[in-house]
Amino acid sequence: MASRFLFLGLLIATCSISLASDSSPLQDICVAYPHDPGSWMKVLGIRLMEDLISSTPSEDVPVNGLACKDPRLVRANDFFFSGLDLPGDTSNPLGSKVTPVNVVQIPGLNTLGIYLVRIDYAPWGINPPHTHPRATELLTVIEGSIEVGFVTSNPENNLYTKILEEGDVFVFPEGLVHFQRNNGSSNAVAIAALRSQNPGVITIANAVFGSNPAIPDDLLAKSFQVDNKTIDLM
Protein backbone atom coordinates (compact mmCIF):
# COMPACT_ATOMS: atom_id res chain seq x y z
CA MET A 1 0.00 0.00 0.00
CA ALA A 2 2.85 2.38 0.88
CA SER A 3 4.52 1.76 -2.48
CA ARG A 4 1.20 2.49 -4.25
CA PHE A 5 0.92 5.90 -2.52
CA LEU A 6 4.58 6.59 -3.32
CA PHE A 7 3.88 5.82 -6.98
CA LEU A 8 0.80 8.10 -6.89
CA GLY A 9 2.88 10.93 -5.42
CA LEU A 10 5.59 10.57 -8.05
CA LEU A 11 3.00 10.44 -10.83
CA ILE A 12 1.24 13.59 -9.61
CA ALA A 13 4.59 15.39 -9.27
CA THR A 14 5.53 14.35 -12.79
CA CYS A 15 2.19 15.56 -14.15
CA SER A 16 2.64 18.88 -12.36
CA ILE A 17 6.04 19.36 -13.97
CA SER A 18 4.75 18.41 -17.44
CA LEU A 19 1.87 20.88 -17.18
CA ALA A 20 4.14 23.73 -16.04
CA SER A 21 6.27 24.04 -19.15
CA ASP A 22 6.43 23.13 -22.83
CA SER A 23 8.26 19.81 -22.82
CA SER A 24 9.01 17.91 -25.99
CA PRO A 25 5.97 15.92 -27.14
CA LEU A 26 6.08 12.19 -26.48
CA GLN A 27 3.92 11.29 -29.49
CA ASP A 28 3.47 12.41 -33.10
CA ILE A 29 0.21 14.26 -32.44
CA CYS A 30 -1.95 15.12 -29.44
CA VAL A 31 -5.01 16.91 -30.82
CA ALA A 32 -6.72 18.84 -28.02
CA TYR A 33 -9.63 16.96 -26.47
CA PRO A 34 -12.91 18.82 -27.23
CA HIS A 35 -13.83 19.82 -23.68
CA ASP A 36 -14.98 23.23 -22.50
CA PRO A 37 -12.19 25.43 -21.02
CA GLY A 38 -11.02 24.15 -17.66
CA SER A 39 -12.77 20.78 -17.81
CA TRP A 40 -9.56 18.98 -18.83
CA MET A 41 -8.42 19.42 -15.22
CA LYS A 42 -11.47 17.42 -14.14
CA VAL A 43 -10.57 14.85 -16.78
CA LEU A 44 -7.04 14.68 -15.36
CA GLY A 45 -8.25 14.04 -11.80
CA ILE A 46 -10.97 11.55 -12.71
CA ARG A 47 -8.97 9.59 -15.30
CA LEU A 48 -5.86 9.51 -13.11
CA MET A 49 -7.78 7.83 -10.31
CA GLU A 50 -9.56 5.48 -12.76
CA ASP A 51 -6.24 4.42 -14.29
CA LEU A 52 -4.65 3.82 -10.90
CA ILE A 53 -7.59 1.65 -9.87
CA SER A 54 -8.02 -0.25 -13.12
CA SER A 55 -4.42 -0.10 -14.45
CA THR A 56 -5.97 0.67 -17.86
CA PRO A 57 -4.28 3.31 -20.07
CA SER A 58 -6.39 6.39 -20.88
CA GLU A 59 -6.22 8.57 -23.98
CA ASP A 60 -7.69 11.53 -22.04
CA VAL A 61 -4.85 12.25 -19.62
CA PRO A 62 -2.85 15.41 -20.50
CA VAL A 63 0.75 14.86 -21.49
CA ASN A 64 2.15 18.40 -21.46
CA GLY A 65 -0.84 20.40 -22.65
CA LEU A 66 -4.56 19.73 -22.96
CA ALA A 67 -5.97 16.23 -22.98
CA CYS A 68 -5.41 14.25 -26.18
CA LYS A 69 -8.31 13.32 -28.44
CA ASP A 70 -8.68 9.70 -29.51
CA PRO A 71 -6.33 9.44 -32.55
CA ARG A 72 -9.04 7.55 -34.42
CA LEU A 73 -11.16 10.72 -34.36
CA VAL A 74 -8.45 13.05 -35.64
CA ARG A 75 -9.10 14.82 -38.95
CA ALA A 76 -7.07 17.14 -41.20
CA ASN A 77 -9.20 20.10 -40.07
CA ASP A 78 -7.76 19.66 -36.55
CA PHE A 79 -4.54 21.12 -37.97
CA PHE A 80 -6.12 23.88 -40.03
CA PHE A 81 -7.23 27.51 -39.58
CA SER A 82 -8.50 29.99 -42.15
CA GLY A 83 -8.95 33.74 -41.88
CA LEU A 84 -5.60 35.15 -40.79
CA ASP A 85 -5.74 37.39 -43.88
CA LEU A 86 -8.70 39.28 -42.40
CA PRO A 87 -7.77 42.62 -40.76
CA GLY A 88 -8.49 43.07 -37.06
CA ASP A 89 -10.62 45.91 -35.69
CA THR A 90 -8.24 48.64 -34.49
CA SER A 91 -10.96 51.13 -33.48
CA ASN A 92 -9.95 51.18 -29.82
CA PRO A 93 -7.87 53.53 -27.61
CA LEU A 94 -4.62 51.67 -28.38
CA GLY A 95 -5.21 51.48 -32.13
CA SER A 96 -4.21 47.82 -32.35
CA LYS A 97 -5.80 44.39 -32.47
CA VAL A 98 -4.21 41.02 -31.70
CA THR A 99 -5.78 38.01 -33.46
CA PRO A 100 -4.57 34.71 -31.95
CA VAL A 101 -4.04 31.38 -33.66
CA ASN A 102 -3.47 28.92 -30.86
CA VAL A 103 -4.67 25.54 -29.62
CA VAL A 104 -8.22 26.90 -29.38
CA GLN A 105 -8.29 27.66 -33.12
CA ILE A 106 -6.06 24.71 -34.13
CA PRO A 107 -6.46 21.76 -31.74
CA GLY A 108 -3.57 20.00 -33.47
CA LEU A 109 -1.15 22.56 -31.98
CA ASN A 110 -1.58 20.88 -28.60
CA THR A 111 1.79 19.98 -26.95
CA LEU A 112 3.78 21.43 -29.87
CA GLY A 113 4.91 24.55 -28.00
CA ILE A 114 3.96 27.33 -30.43
CA TYR A 115 1.45 30.20 -30.51
CA LEU A 116 0.80 32.53 -33.44
CA VAL A 117 -0.79 35.98 -33.58
CA ARG A 118 -1.64 38.57 -36.21
CA ILE A 119 -1.28 42.16 -34.99
CA ASP A 120 -3.03 44.99 -36.81
CA TYR A 121 -2.03 48.60 -36.12
CA ALA A 122 -3.97 51.73 -37.03
CA PRO A 123 -1.79 54.75 -37.95
CA TRP A 124 0.38 55.43 -34.88
CA GLY A 125 -1.36 52.59 -33.05
CA ILE A 126 0.58 50.74 -30.35
CA ASN A 127 0.91 47.35 -28.75
CA PRO A 128 1.73 48.71 -25.26
CA PRO A 129 4.62 47.57 -23.04
CA HIS A 130 3.99 44.00 -21.95
CA THR A 131 5.79 40.76 -21.27
CA HIS A 132 5.31 37.06 -22.05
CA PRO A 133 6.51 35.18 -18.94
CA ARG A 134 6.88 31.86 -20.76
CA ALA A 135 7.92 32.64 -24.32
CA THR A 136 10.37 34.27 -26.66
CA GLU A 137 8.60 36.13 -29.50
CA LEU A 138 9.65 36.38 -33.13
CA LEU A 139 7.87 39.22 -34.96
CA THR A 140 7.74 39.69 -38.74
CA VAL A 141 6.41 42.85 -40.39
CA ILE A 142 4.00 42.06 -43.24
CA GLU A 143 2.84 45.58 -44.05
CA GLY A 144 3.89 49.10 -43.10
CA SER A 145 6.63 50.36 -40.79
CA ILE A 146 6.76 49.42 -37.10
CA GLU A 147 8.96 50.69 -34.28
CA VAL A 148 9.80 47.92 -31.80
CA GLY A 149 11.77 47.74 -28.60
CA PHE A 150 12.51 45.77 -25.45
CA VAL A 151 14.12 46.52 -22.08
CA THR A 152 16.58 44.26 -20.26
CA SER A 153 16.25 43.37 -16.58
CA ASN A 154 17.60 45.25 -13.54
CA PRO A 155 19.94 46.90 -12.90
CA GLU A 156 20.91 47.87 -16.47
CA ASN A 157 17.42 48.28 -17.97
CA ASN A 158 18.93 48.76 -21.41
CA LEU A 159 16.47 49.74 -24.13
CA TYR A 160 16.94 48.26 -27.61
CA THR A 161 14.80 49.77 -30.37
CA LYS A 162 14.59 49.31 -34.14
CA ILE A 163 12.44 50.60 -37.01
CA LEU A 164 11.20 47.61 -39.01
CA GLU A 165 9.99 47.64 -42.61
CA GLU A 166 8.11 45.00 -44.58
CA GLY A 167 9.89 41.65 -44.41
CA ASP A 168 11.98 42.57 -41.35
CA VAL A 169 12.13 40.23 -38.35
CA PHE A 170 12.83 41.08 -34.69
CA VAL A 171 13.21 38.96 -31.54
CA PHE A 172 11.81 39.78 -28.10
CA PRO A 173 13.62 37.58 -25.52
CA GLU A 174 11.51 35.57 -23.10
CA GLY A 175 10.09 37.49 -20.15
CA LEU A 176 11.41 40.93 -21.12
CA VAL A 177 9.17 44.01 -21.38
CA HIS A 178 8.62 44.96 -25.03
CA PHE A 179 6.36 47.05 -27.26
CA GLN A 180 5.48 47.94 -30.86
CA ARG A 181 4.22 51.11 -32.51
CA ASN A 182 3.02 51.82 -36.02
CA ASN A 183 5.60 54.29 -37.26
CA GLY A 184 3.54 55.73 -40.12
CA SER A 185 0.28 57.28 -41.24
CA SER A 186 -1.06 54.09 -42.88
CA ASN A 187 -2.09 50.73 -41.47
CA ALA A 188 0.54 48.17 -40.46
CA VAL A 189 0.42 44.41 -39.97
CA ALA A 190 2.77 41.97 -38.25
CA ILE A 191 2.79 38.23 -37.61
CA ALA A 192 4.36 36.99 -34.37
CA ALA A 193 5.24 33.46 -33.30
CA LEU A 194 5.80 32.63 -29.63
CA ARG A 195 7.60 29.52 -28.47
CA SER A 196 5.01 28.29 -26.00
CA GLN A 197 1.55 26.83 -26.26
CA ASN A 198 0.57 29.20 -23.43
CA PRO A 199 3.02 32.15 -23.40
CA GLY A 200 0.90 34.35 -21.15
CA VAL A 201 0.81 38.13 -21.40
CA ILE A 202 1.24 40.77 -18.69
CA THR A 203 0.38 44.28 -19.87
CA ILE A 204 2.37 46.56 -17.58
CA ALA A 205 -0.22 49.36 -17.31
CA ASN A 206 -3.03 46.90 -16.60
CA ALA A 207 -1.03 45.02 -13.97
CA VAL A 208 0.20 48.14 -12.15
CA PHE A 209 -2.84 50.42 -12.39
CA GLY A 210 -5.67 47.97 -13.02
CA SER A 211 -5.11 45.19 -10.49
CA ASN A 212 -8.04 43.84 -8.46
CA PRO A 213 -7.92 44.86 -5.68
CA ALA A 214 -5.89 47.95 -6.52
CA ILE A 215 -2.29 48.40 -5.43
CA PRO A 216 -2.32 51.14 -2.73
CA ASP A 217 -1.85 54.65 -4.13
CA ASP A 218 0.84 55.57 -1.61
CA LEU A 219 2.89 52.50 -2.57
CA LEU A 220 2.67 53.37 -6.28
CA ALA A 221 3.40 57.05 -5.55
CA LYS A 222 6.59 56.11 -3.71
CA SER A 223 7.55 53.58 -6.41
CA PHE A 224 7.19 56.15 -9.21
CA GLN A 225 8.42 59.05 -7.06
CA VAL A 226 5.28 61.13 -7.70
CA ASP A 227 2.40 62.29 -5.50
CA ASN A 228 -0.87 60.46 -4.90
CA LYS A 229 -2.84 62.82 -7.15
CA THR A 230 -0.67 61.84 -10.12
CA ILE A 231 -1.29 58.16 -9.37
CA ASP A 232 -5.05 58.80 -9.18
CA LEU A 233 -4.92 60.44 -12.61
CA MET A 234 -2.96 57.54 -14.04
N, C-alpha and C positions, 0 to 999 in steps of 0.2 A: 504493500500500500504506500509506504514511504517513497519507494522508487517511482511509483506512478505520479505522486504529487510533485516529485522532483522533475520528472519529465514534463508535466503540465507547466511548471514554472519556467523551465527552459524554453518551451515552445512559445509561451506567451511573451517572454522576453525577446525571443527571436522575431516574432510577429511585430512587436513594438518597434524594433530596430528597422525592419523592412518597410514599415509604414512611415518612418520618419525621414527617409531620404530616397533618392532615385537610384536604387541599385540596378545592376545589370539584369535584364529579364532572364528567367530560367526556362523559357519556352519560346517558340517562334512567335506566337501571337497570344494575346490575352484580351480579347474584345470585352469592353466594359459590360458588366451584367446590367440588364435594363431595370434597375430599381430606382425608386425616387431618391433624391439627394438625402444622404444620411442613413438610409436603410441598410446599406452594405455593412455598417457597423453591427446592426442587429444580426445580419447574416453571419458575420464573423463569429459573434458570440454563440449563436445557436448551433451553427455547423461545427464549430470547434468542439463543443461539448458532445454533439452527436457522433463526431468522428472518434473522439476519445472513448466513448462508450461502445460504439459498434466496430471500431477499427476499420471502417470503410472510407476510402478516399472520397473527397468531395470536390466538385468542380467550382463551387461557389466561394471558397475561401480566398481572400485577397492574397496575392503574392507580394507585390510591392506597389500596389495601386488600388484600384477598385476591383471588386470581385470579377472573376472571369466567366464569360458566357460559355455555355456548352459549345465546343468547337463544331459540333454537327449543325448548329444553328447559325454559324457565321456566314455572312454574305459579303460580296464585294462592296456593297454600299456602306458597310461598317467602316470602310477605310476611305470614304469619299465625302467631300463637302463642295458645294457649289455656291457662288455668290460673293466671293471675296473681291470681285471686280466692282461691286456696287459701292458708291461713296457713302460714308457715314454722315450723320446729321451733326454739323458743327455749330448749330445755332444755340450755343450755350455760353455762359460767361467766360469759359476758358478758350473757346473757339477751336476745340478739338474733339475727336470721337475715336475711341478705341474699340475695334471690332475683333473679338477673340475667335480663334479656331483652336479648340482644345478637345479634351476627351469628351466633353458634353456634345460638341458638334460632330466629332469623329471618334466613336467608341474604340476603334482600332488603335488609337494612340495610347491606350492604356498600358502602363508599365514601360513605355518607350522613352520617357524622360525628355519630352519636347512640348513646347507651347508656342503657338504662332498668333500674331496679332497684326491687323491692318490699322494704321493710325492716319486719320484724315485731319488736316489742319486748315482752318480758314486763314485768310491773310492776317499775319501777325498772331495767329493762334498759338497757344502753348500746350505742352504736356508738362505740368508743373513739377518741381523737384519731388522726387519720390525714390524709393528703393525697392528692390526685389530681394528679400532675405535669403532666398534659396536658388538664385539663378543668375548666371551671366547672360547678358542680352547682346545680340548681334543685330544691328539696325541697318537696313538698306533703303536708300532714298529712291523712290520710283518716279516721283514727279515733284518739280519745284526745287526750292533751296531751303535747307533747314540748318539752323544753328543748334549744335549739340554740346553738351558738356557734362563732366562728372567731377566730384570732389573726393579726394582721398581722406582717409581716417585721421583722427588726432594723433600727434599734435600738429602735423604739417598742414593738413587741410588744403592741399594743392588743388587748384582748379585747372582742368584741361578742357579747352573748348576748340571747336572746329566748325567751319562752314562747309556743309555738304551739298553737293549738286547731284543731279540724277545719275544713278549708277554707283555712287559712293557708299562705302560701308564703314561703320564705326562700332567699336566694342565698348560696352559698359560693364566693368568687372562686377562680379557677384557682390551684392550687399552694399555697394557704394551709391550715395545720393547722386542722381543724374536728372537731366531735363532735356527738352527739345523745344525749339521755337521756329515757326515759319518765318523765314527771313525775307519774305517778299510780299508783294501786293496781290498775288494770285494764290490759288489753292495749292497745297502740297500734300503728298502722300508718301508714307513709308511702310515697309513691311519689317517686322521684328520677330526674331526667333529667340526663345528663351530655353535654356538647357535644363528644364525641370517640367514635369507634368503639372506641378502646382507651385509656381515660382513665388506666389504671394506678391502683394504690393502694399507699401506703406507710403501714402501721400503725406509729406511732412506737415503741410498746413493743416490738413484734417486731423492728423494725430496730435499735434501740439495745441491747436485752438478749437478742435471739434470733438475732443474725447468725451465719453459719457461714463461717469460724471466728469465735469470739467476739471482740468488742472487748476489749482488755486491761482488767482490773479497775482498775488504777491510773490509766489514762487516764479511765475513766468516773468514778472517785472524785474525781479532780481537776476534771473537767467539772461534776459535780453538787455539788462542795464537801462531800463526805461521806467516810467511811472505807471501806476495802475490804470490811469485814464487811457494811455496809449494801448495797453493790453486790451482794455474794454473795446476800443475802436477796432482793433485787429480781430 
